[in-house]
Amino acid sequence: MVKTETLPSGLRLVTESLPHVRSAAIGVWLTRGSRHESDEESGIAHFVEHMLFKGTHRRTARDLAQAIDSVGGQMDAFTAKEYAGYYIKVLDEHLPIALDLLSDMLLYPALAADDVEREQGVVLEEIKMVEDAPDDLVHEEFVQKFWSRHALGRPILGTADTVSSFSSDRLRNYFQRTYVAPNLVVAAAGHLEHDRFRDAVAEAFAPLSATGRVSADAPPAVSPGVVERVKDIEQSHICLGTTAYPQGHDDRHAVFVLNTILGGSMSSRLFQHIREDRGLAYSVFSNLSTYTDAGMISIYAGCAADKVDDVVTLSLRELADLRDRDVPEEELRRAKDHLKGSVMLGLENTSSRMSHLARQEMVFGRHITLDEMLAQIEGVTAVAVKRVARDLFRDGGMVASVVGPKRSKSLAPDQLWLGGGEASA
């Protein structure tokens, strides 16, 4: 059973009791990410996430690691564009230990100057890793071009200059104004009892400030065009895409189905037509990224440098076909069943259920049942898929990035034209 509650401080709590398991997963989710940073603070959300593992007022970094290892638990964290998450999975009997560790990290981080200096070196190496991983770099270049005039387009890691500028005082100032009760969601799933857990959370996080700065962000606008980076590597990496709907859009399930048909599985059109039929790429897929007020649907492929134009042309052809022709019933059925299976299989452990609870609370402010989600997917029709494709796949709105060896001719913006169809009128 799922229960939600807002404590007097503004801290939100959502739990799911699963009596048949022996584990429990607890996460503290911050509703602030890299898009909420200023230009000068780019990367600070991610940097603070790192620093919270470097020790607290009463525990060293080693103490934190040993505390979770001694009970066989798992602890991790991440930073995204619009939120950050800190989570622990343990046996149900060790839930109090997990709650104590998380509250200690999120209330009393040391943020020591010498730790900051050491961690700057770590994050700078992490930034270099992206430069050395062309399949990651091409996505980063794509996003920075796609939303070039908006915070959503900035890298989560920040830049070498911004990361090098961080000080203990600056991090503490960011932490104190950001890690406040109204910006936090505590989610837990597993063998637990809501009322008892609520009381423990209320006590553990009692010192949280109940006030914080309100963030008002304007929606991003797409910057169509092409960006190309020459790298001395064997393969070219391509990212191509256009705008999609925000997270809470009424047509979001139609877009999920559309993305599955396009490139979300081994039987998808991109995989079958570009890899299986023509052998042009080993890896090719589409991806849907959604945010509170924006979204993008993108295609990735890695291919030989002299095949870039062919892969782009074939990818655009698939977009145009989805826009101009009805999806056959058999293909629609297969995509919906694949999507429903992925949703159900993805909720088979306490960690994934906890994450699911938190994301629903942050996006919708309520719990959406599995039956409700499956019914919404099942309700998607071929007419809806085509209507959404017509709305999204429009000439003049495409963005592409290429990372790879120097080619005789770069990809030109006019090669991103779908042509024909009602959507381009």
N, C-alpha and C positions, 0 to 999 in steps of 0.2 A: 504494500500500500504506500502511495506517495502522499507526503504531507508537506505543506509549505507554511512558513511563518516569518513575520518580520518582527525583530526584536525592537524594543523602544529606541535603541541607538540608531536604527535604520539598517542594521545588519540583517541580510536576508538568509533564511535557512530553508533548505529543501532536502528531504530524506526519503529513501525508499527502503522499507523493511523487507528483507528476504530471509525468512526463517529457515529455509532449507539449505543455506550455505554456512560455511564456517569462517568466511573472510568478511572484511569490511574495508571499503575504500572511502577516504575522506579527502576532499579537496577544498581549498580556499581560492576563489576566483576573483580577480581584480577586473572591474569593468573599465579599465584603461589600458591602452596599448600604445604602439608607436605612432598612431595617427593623432594622438592627443599631445604629442610633444611639440615644442617650438623647434624652429630650424636649428637653433644653437644647442638644443638638448637632444638632437637626433641620436637615438641609440640608448638613451638613459633608462628607459623602461627595461630593456633587455639587460643592461649593465646592473641595475639594482637587483634583478632576478638572480644574477650570478652572485652578487654580494650577500644575499640572504642565506647562502650556504656557507659563508666564510666565518660564521660564528655569531654568537649573541653576547649579551652582557654576562651570561652565566654558563655558556657552552662554547668551546672552540669548534672549529670545523671538524676536527677529528672526533670530538665528543658527539656531534650530530650524526656523523657517519656510523660511529660505533653503536649509538643508541638504537638506530634502525636496523643495523646488521645483527645485533644481538638478539633480536626477536624474529629474524628472517623476513623482515618487511622490505618493501620497495618504496623508494622516495624519488621524486623527480619534479621538474618544473619546465615551463616553456613561456615564451612571450610571442604574441601575435599582433596583428595590426590594431585590434580593438579590445583585446583583453590579455591577461596573463593568468597562469594557473600554477598552483603548488599542491601536490597531492601525495598521499601515502596510502599504501595497501598493506594491511596486516591481518593476522588472525583476529577474530572478534574479541578475544580476551585481552588483546593488546591495543584496543581502540583508545583507551585513556592515554597511553604513551604517545600514539600518533597525534592526538589532539594537543598534548602538551608540547610536542616538538614543533608542530605547525604554529601554534600560538606564540611560542617563544621566538621563532624566526620572524614572524610577521608583526610582532609588537616591539621586540628589543634587538634588532640587528646591530652588530658592533659598528659596521661601516668604518673600520679602522683605516687610517691613511696608508699604512704599509701594505694592507690587503688590497686597497684600491690600486696602488701602484703595480702590484704583482698581477692583478686581474686585468689591468689595461693591456699588459703583454699578451695575456690569454685571448682576450677579445680581438686584439689586432691580428693574432694568428688565425682566429676564426674568420675574420674578414678576408684574409689572404686565401683561406680555403675555398671560399666562394669563387675567387678569381681563378683558382686552379681546377675548379670543377665546372666545365663548360655547360653541362646540362642544368646546373643551378644558375650559373651566370646568365644564360640566355633568358631565363625566367625573370631574373632581377632586372636585366636590361629592358625586358618587355614591360614590366610593371612601372618602372621609372619613366618610360616613354608614354605608357598608357595614361597615367595620371601625373604628368610631368609638373603640373602647377598646383599639386595638392599633397597634403601630408601622407595620404594613402600610397603615394608613389615612392615615398622614401624607403630606403632599406631598414628593416627592423634592427639590424646590427649597428646602424649609424655609419659614420665614416671615420677614417683614421684621425682626422682633425678633431671631430667632436669627442670621440672616445678619449683621445689624449688630453682633452681639456677638463675632464671630470675630476673633481676633488671630493674629499670626504664631506666637506660642508655642503657642496652643491647636491650631492646624492642625498644627504640627510634632509635638506630643504625639500627636494622632490618627494622623498619618502613620506615626510610628515604631512604634506598637503595632499598626497594622493592615496595613501593607504589609510583611509578613513572608513568608518562603518557603512555609510551609504554607497560606497564604491565596491563593497565586498559581498560575495555570495559564498556561503558555506554549503557544500553539497556532500551527501554521504549516502552510500548504498551498501547493503549487506545485512549481516546478522546484528541488528541493533533495534532499540526501542526509542521511538521519536521523543517522547516526553523527557526521558532520562538524558538522552543525547542533547536535547535543547537546553536543559539546565546546565549541562557540562559546558556547552559552547558559550552560553551566556556568562558563565563564570570565567572561563578561559579568556574571552575577548572583551571583558568588561572595561579594560582601560582604553579601548578604541575611541578615538574622537568621533563625535556624532555630526560634525560639520566638515564640509570640504568645498573646494572650488567647483563650480558648475562649468562644464565644458560644452560650448556651443560651436559645432563644426558645420560648415557649409558643405553640401554634397559636391563630389568631384565632377569635373568635366573631362571627357576623353580628348586626347591629343592624337588624332590619326596620323599615320605615317610609318616610316621605316627607320630603324636604327641598326647599324651593322658594326660588329667588333671583329677585327682581324686578330686571330690567335694562331700561333704556330702549333696546330694540332692536326690530327689525321681526318677528323670528321667535322662536318658542319652541323650545327644545332639550330633548329628553327622554332620560334614561338609565334603564333599567329592567332589573333582573336578580336573580339568586339565586346560591346557592353552586354550585360545581362541584368536581371532584376535583383533588387535588394532581398535580404533574408526573409522578410515577412510578406512578400508579394503574394497576391491571390493566385497567380499562375506559377508559383514556384515548383509545384509538383510536375507540371507539364514541362518545365525546363529540366528537371531531374531526368525525366523520361527521354527528352530530346538529347541530352548529353550522353545518356547511356546508349542510345541508338547511334549517335555520332562517333563516339570514341571511348566509351566507358567500360568496354569489355572486349574479350578476344573475338566475339562474334560481331563486334561493331563494324560500321562501314569503313572507318579509317583503317582499322587493323586488317580487315579482309581485303580492301582494295589497294592499299598502299604497301603493306607488308606481304600478305599472302599471295595476291594476284600478280603483283609487279616486283616484289622483292627489293623495294627501294629503301626500306628502313628496318632496323631491328626493333627499335622502340618507337611507337607512335600511339598517341592517345589524346583525348580531350579532357579538360578539367573545368569545373565550375567553382568560382570563388565568389562568395557573397558576403556583404557587409550590411550595416544598418540602413544605409542610404544609397548603396551602389552595388554593382556586381560586374563580373566579367566571365566570359566563356572563352577558353583558349585551347589551341591545338599545339602539341609538341611533337617534333620528329627529329631524329638524328639520322643523317644520310651523307652520302658522298657529296663533296663540294659541287660537282658538276650535275647533281640531281636536285639541287635546291629549288630551281624554278619549276621542275616537274612536280615535286612534292607540294609546293605552294599552290600550283594550278589544280592539282587533284583535290587538295583540301578545300579550296574555294568551290570546286565543283560539288563536293558533298554538301556544303552549306547551301548552295543554290538549289540543289535537289530537294533538301528538306524544306526549303522555302516554297518551292514551286509544285511539288508533287505530294500526294497523300502517302503516308506511311502505310505499307501493307499490314493487314490485320495480324498476320502471323509474326511479323517483326515487332509490332507493337506489343503483342502478347508476351513475346520473349523478353523484351526490355522491361516490362512491368514486373514480370516474375523474377527477373534478375535483380531488380531494384528492391523488391520486397524481401527477397532472400538475403540480400546484403544488409538491409536494415535489421532483420531479425537475428542474423548471425553476429552482427556487430554489437548486440546487446546481451551477449551470453555470459559476460563476466562482470563482477562488481565494479571494476575500474571504468569500463565503458558505460555502464549504467549511471554511475556517478557523474561522468563527464556529460552525458546526455541530459541529465537533470539540470545541471548547471547552465548549459547552453540554452535550453528551453526557457529557463527562468530569466536569463539575460536578454534573450531575443523577444520572447512572447509574454513574459511575466506570468506564465502558467504552465502546467504540465499537460502535454498532449499525449494521450494514450497510444499504445502501439496499434490498437484496433483502429483508432482514428487516422493515424498515419497511413496504414495499409489501405483503408477505404479511400483516402484521398489519392493515393497512387493508382488504385484500381479504377478510380473515376476519370482518369485522364483518357481522352479520346484522340483519334487521329486528327480530327478537326482542330482540337486544342493545340496539338504539337505543331501543325502547319501554321496556325494563327500566330503562335509565339515565334516561330522561325521567321515569318514575314515581318514581325515587329522588330526582331533583333538583328537579322542579317540584312543590313542595308549598306549600299555602296556609300563610300565617303566616311565610314566610321571604323574601318579596319586598321589594326595596328600590327606590325610585325617586327621581330628582332631576329638577327642572325649572328651567331658566333662561330667562327671557323677560319680555315685557311683563306688566304687572299684568292679571290676569284677574278676572272677577266672582266666581269660585269656585275655590279652590285644589284641587289633587288630594288626595283623602282616602285614608288607609291602607286603608279597606275597599274601595276601587276596585282594589286589587291582588290581590283574591281570584280564584283560578282557578275554584273551585267544581266540584262533581261529581267523578267519577272515583275510582279506587281510591286514588290518592296522597293525597287530601285526607281520607281516613277517619281 
